[in-house]
Amino acid sequence: MESNVLLLCVSLIIPVFFVIYGAVLYKKDVPFLSPYGFVTLMTKLNSEVWEFGNKKMGIRLIILGAAEIIICVLMIVSFIFDPPSQSVGVILLITCPLELFGFVIPAARTGKLIEKRFDKNGKRKDI
């Protein structure tokens, strides 16, 4: 039982990484065109778009990671009190890809926000 709970704690790795990476993007000034920033065709245009995209993506990753951490903790607690009939491996096989797929949502929303705020040449639109 204890080893199964420890194995379920593996599902916390991805959301914790999201929170840490999001905090780095939001708090730290990521150098322009750095490989660990939010790199898209739009953010490569100029440093203003780069900084805007990294800040927005950082906030979204922190929120996503926090939500996934809460879900994982609830999953672990529910496993302790009412063990499911499936093995822990099957549960991880389902949850880990879903956590990784969750990254697509904030990335797509940040891309749309950049397109709304900046024109195709990277100049700020008057909103």
C-alpha positions in Angstrom: 0.0 0.0 0.0 2.8 2.5 1.0 4.7 1.7 -2.2 1.6 2.4 -4.3 1.1 5.8 -2.6 4.8 6.6 -3.3 4.3 5.6 -6.9 1.3 7.8 -7.2 3.4 10.7 -5.9 5.2 10.4 -9.3 2.2 12.1 -10.8 3.2 15.2 -8.8 6.4 15.7 -10.8 4.8 17.2 -13.8 2.6 19.8 -12.0 5.5 20.8 -9.7 7.6 21.3 -12.8 4.9 23.5 -14.3 4.8 25.7 -11.2 8.5 26.1 -11.1 8.9 26.7 -14.8 5.9 29.2 -14.7 7.5 31.0 -11.8 10.8 31.3 -13.8 9.0 32.7 -16.8 7.0 35.1 -14.8 9.5 36.4 -12.3 12.8 36.2 -14.1 13.6 38.2 -17.1 14.2 35.5 -19.6 16.9 36.6 -22.1 15.5 37.3 -25.6 15.3 34.2 -27.8 16.5 32.0 -24.9 15.8 28.3 -25.5 13.9 27.9 -22.3 11.4 30.8 -22.8 8.0 30.7 -24.5 9.3 30.4 -28.1 6.9 30.9 -31.0 7.0 32.6 -34.3 5.4 35.7 -32.8 7.6 35.9 -29.7 10.7 35.8 -31.9 9.7 39.1 -33.5 10.9 41.5 -30.8 11.7 41.7 -27.1 8.4 43.3 -26.2 6.4 40.4 -27.6 8.9 38.0 -26.0 8.5 39.5 -22.5 4.7 39.7 -22.8 4.4 36.1 -23.9 6.7 34.8 -21.2 4.9 36.6 -18.4 1.5 35.5 -19.6 2.6 31.9 -20.1 4.3 31.9 -16.7 1.0 32.9 -15.0 -0.9 30.3 -16.9 1.6 27.5 -16.0 1.5 28.4 -12.3 -2.3 28.2 -12.3 -2.3 24.9 -14.3 0.4 23.4 -12.1 -1.5 24.4 -8.9 -4.7 22.9 -10.2 -3.0 19.7 -11.2 -1.3 19.5 -7.8 -4.6 19.7 -6.1 -6.1 17.0 -8.3 -3.1 14.7 -7.7 -3.3 15.2 -3.9 -7.0 14.4 -4.0 -6.3 11.4 -6.1 -3.6 10.2 -3.6 -5.9 10.8 -0.6 -8.8 9.0 -2.3 -6.4 6.1 -3.1 -5.4 5.8 0.6 -9.0 5.7 1.9 -10.6 3.7 -1.0 -8.0 1.8 -3.1 -9.3 1.2 -6.7 -9.5 -2.1 -8.4 -7.1 -0.9 -11.1 -3.3 -1.1 -10.6 -1.4 2.1 -9.8 0.4 1.7 -13.2 -2.8 2.0 -15.1 -3.8 5.1 -13.1 -0.4 6.7 -13.9 -0.7 5.6 -17.5 -3.9 7.7 -17.7 -3.0 10.7 -15.5 0.5 11.6 -16.7 -0.3 12.0 -20.4 -3.4 14.1 -19.4 -1.1 16.3 -17.2 1.3 16.8 -20.2 -1.6 17.5 -22.6 -2.8 20.2 -20.2 0.3 22.2 -21.3 -1.3 22.7 -24.7 -4.2 24.8 -23.4 -2.2 27.6 -21.7 0.2 27.6 -24.7 -2.6 28.0 -27.2 -4.4 30.7 -25.1 -1.2 32.6 -24.7 -0.6 32.5 -28.5 -4.1 33.8 -29.1 -3.6 36.6 -26.6 -0.3 37.6 -28.3 -2.1 37.6 -31.7 -4.8 39.8 -30.2 -2.4 42.2 -28.6 0.3 42.5 -31.4 0.1 42.6 -35.2 2.0 40.2 -37.5 5.1 42.5 -37.4 5.2 42.5 -33.6 3.9 46.0 -33.1 1.4 46.6 -30.3 -2.1 47.1 -31.5 -4.2 49.9 -30.2 -6.9 48.3 -28.1 
